[in-house]
Amino acid sequence: MTSCHNYESLPAARRVAIFGGTHGNEMSGVTLVNQWIKNETEIQRPGFQIKPFITNPRAVEKCTRYIDTDLNRAFTTENLSAEKSEDLPYEVRRAQEINRLFGPKGSQEAYDVIFDLHNTTSNMGGTLILESSKDDCNLQMVHYVQNALIPMSCSVLLTEHPTLKYAASRSVAKHAVGVEVGPQPHGTIRGDVLFTMKKIVKHALDFIQLFNEGKEFSPCTVDVYRLTESVDYPRDKDGNISAVIHTDLQDRDWQALNPGDPMFLTFDGRTIPYEGDSTVYPTFINEAAYYEKQQAFVITRKETLTVKGIRVSQA
């Protein structure tokens, strides 16, 4: 018999948003959200409100990542509390508006769940991004989605980190879920990527409906890849990139990188190996949008989280 201490009673999710276009050139989310704004039939579920929403319309119109600054890094306390002014970057003003509509961030009035849809040029496949290892509701959700997608895989990136803070648009919600699918060149649409994203969203909404209707989800375990550090490209004395991702590492997101394995390849053909002391799992490998952030990939470590069972509270 399972102990009641292994279960958590949580309130029903009554308001859910689906964000697309946080980066205006990531076309799967833009396309799906625009379709759902026109016709919500596909995402409608009984018992809760679902709002599809284009987060950065100016960037979407121009098919560019952002106008002034990255919206998906703009939801800091400083930005959200800044005095309103036309002198603020467009994305900071937009973050304040989104926080007003779906937040305020950190409050009981905030939306219950926000799904933020993204594309990557990296070979990550379907990925769910979580911000907390303590959010049993989100962890149960990804466990449900992973099982529903079998035999397709769906990795979980855990961005919980003491210093690498993203201040993402989805962080306005009580339960923040990033949906990242690739590889897809920015500004384009790939059918397989778009339909993978649609399946992930469908199963996640199914989970919320089942939870709200009283289905209990038993304690489980979830394998996650915990973000530990960001790795830049090798650079010369002038700050210019002096090596590329090694061909043995390219497109190998989520695969083991062992000490001594090839990591970078200099322009004159010299291999630079990984010099860490243990096996790690790189992802966002050679993401096009991260060149400006001086990031060749991020390093993650694989771990298994123990998740409490959840049930909807009757209050």
N, C-alpha and C positions, 0 to 999 in steps of 0.2 A: 504494500500500500504506500502511495506517495505522500510524504509529509506535506501538510499545508504550508510549512515554512518554505517549501520549494515553489510556491505559487505566489503570484502578485496580482491583486485586483486593481485594474486600471479603468479610467473612464472611457466611454465610447468615443471614437473619433467622429466628430460631426462636421468638421470643415477641413477639406483637403484641397490643396492647390497643385496644379501641374505647371511648372515653369518651362518655357522654351525661349530660346533666343537670349539667354543671359550672355552668351557670346553669339553675336549676330551672324557669324559665318558657319555655325555648327548646325547643319541643315536638317538633320533628322528631327531634332526637337522643335525647330522652327516649323517644319512641315506638319508634324503631327499636331502640335498645339493649334496652328492655324486651322487645320481640318476640324479639330474638336470645338473650336470657337464657333465655327459655322454650323456644326452638327454634333451635339454632345451625346447622341444616342449610344455610341460605342463605349463611352466611359461612364455613363449614368449607372448608379447603383442605388437601391432603395436604402433610406435611412440616413443618408448623409449627403452634404453638398460637395460637389467637385467643381472647382473653378480652373479652367485652362487659361493661361495668362502669358502674354509676350512681355518679357521683362525689360528688354533693351530695344525698343522699336526703331530708334534712329540707327543703331548698328545693324539691325536686320535689314532696314531699307537700303543701306549701303553695302550689305553683305561683308561686313568687317567685324573683327573681334570686339572692338569697342570704339567709342568716339574720342574720349579724353583719357580715360583710365579704366582698368579692368573692373567691371561691375562685380565680378565674383571675388574680389578682394576688398570691396568698398564698405562692407557692413560692420565697420568698427564702431566702438562707442563714440570715438571722436567725431567720425563722419556723421553718424546718426543724430548726434546732439549739436552739430554745428548750426550756427544761425543761418537761416535760409537767405540765399543770395544768388543772383544771376552770375556772380563771379566764381561760384563753386563749379568744379568740373561737372559736366553733364551727368556722369554716372553716380556722383555723390548725391546730386539732387534727385536722381531717379531712385537711389537706395533709400533716401528719406521718404519718398512717396510710397515705395513698396513696403517699407516698415510701417507706414501709416495704414496702408490697406490690409496687410496680412499680419501685422504685429499688434502692439509693439514687441520687439525682440525681448525675450526673457519674461514676458508677462503671461498671466492667465488668459488674457484676451487674444493671444496670438493663435493663428491657425494651428490645428492639431498636427497635420502632416503637410510637408511640402516635398514634392518630387521635382528635382531640378535636372532637366535633360541635357546631356552634353555628348559631343563627339570628340574623338581623339584621332590623330594621325597614327598613333602607336597601335601595335598589334595586341590590344588588350582584350578583345572579344567583348562579351557582356560583363559589366562590372557594376557593383553597387558600392557606393561610398558612404561610410558612416563616420560620425564624429565622436561617438562615445562607446566605450566597452561596457557601460553600465545600463544602457537603454535596452531593457529586455524586450520591449515592444518591437523596436526596430530589428533586433537580432532574431526574434521569432519570425518577423516578416521576411527577412532574407533567407532564413531556413526554409520557410514555406515556398518562396519563389525559386530557390535552388532546386528543391524537390520537384516542383511543377515543371521546371524546364528540362529535366533529365530526358534524353542523354546530353543535351546542351549544357555546357559548364557556365557558371556565373561566379566570378571571383568577388571577394569582399575586401575592399581597401579600407583600413581603419586609419583615419587621419588624426586620431587623438595623440597629441604631442605637446610637450611643455613649451616649445619655442616656435615650431612651425605652424603658425596660425593662419588660416585662410580667410576668415570673416566672409564666408560664402553667402550668397543670396538666400539659400535654403535655411540658413541658420536663424532666420526670423521665426521659424516654426518651433513648436514643442518637440517634434520629431522630424529631423532633417535627413533626407535621403537623396544622395546624388546618383544619377543613372548615367554611366559613361560607357559608350559603345564605339568600338573601332575595329580595324582601321578604316578611316574615311578621310580623304583629303578635304580640307576646309573649303567651303563654298560649293561642295558637290553633294549628291545624294547617292548612296548605294542601297539597293533594295534589301540585301541581306542584313545590313546594319539597321536600316529603318524598321524592318519587321522584327528583328531581335529586340529593339527598344520597345516596340509596341507590345510584344509578348511580356516583357518584364513589367511594364506598367499595368497590363491587364491582370497579371497574377497578383501584383501588389494590391490592386484595388479589390480583387476577390478576397484576399486575406483580411482587409479591413472590414469588408461586408460580413464575412464569417465571424470575425471577432465581435463586431457590434451585435450580431444576432445571437451571441451567447456560446459559440464554440470555444471550448477550452483547448489551449495549446500546451502540450506536456513539456516538462523540462527537456532540454536538448543540448547539444554542443554545436558550435559553429566555428569552422576554420576561417581565420582572417589573416590578412597580410598587414601587419602594423607598420606604418610609415616611421622610419627612423632617421633618415637624413636625405638631403638633396646633393647630387653630384654634378659639378660643372664640367664642361669640356676643358681639356688642357689648353693653356693659353700662352702666347709669347709675351715678351716684356712690354709690348704695346697693348696687351689685352685682347689680341686677336686669337680666334680659335686656331690651334695648331695640330689638332687631331680630330678624327671622326669616330663614331661608334664602330667598334670592330665588327667585321662581317659575321663573326661567330656569335656576337651578342645581338646584332640587329634582328628585330622581330621576335625576340625570345622573351617577351614580357611574361612574368610569373614563373619563369624557369630558373632553376638553381644556378647561381653564379658562385663558384668555389674559389678559394684562395689560389692564385696562380693562373686562373682562367683569363683568356684575352678579354680586354675591356675597351681599349681605344687603339686606333691605328693612326700613326703619324703620317703626314703627307709624304714622307720619304720611305714609308713602308715598315716602320718599326712598331712592334707590338708593345702596348703598355698593359701589363696584367693587373688584375684586381689583387690588392695587397692586404685585404682584410684578414682577420684571423678566424673567420667562420663563414659558413654558407649563408648567402642572402638571396633575395628574390627581387630583381629590378623590375620596375614598370614605368609607364610613361616614357619608354625608351625612344629617344629622338623625336619627341613631340614637337611639331613645328612651332607651336605658339610659345614654347618655353625657351626658345633661343634668346628672346629679349629678357627673360628672367634668369639667364645664365644657368640653365639646368639641362643637363644631358639626359638624366633619368633620376628617379628616386629609388632609394634602397628600402626594402621592406624585410621584415622577419616574420616567418610563419608561426602562428600560435593558435591554440584551440581555446575558445571561450566556453565556459559553462553558463548556460542560460536558464533562468527560472521559467517555470510555466506561467502562463498568463490567462486570466479570465476577465470578462468585463464586470465592472462593479455595478451593483444593482441600485446604487443611489441615483 
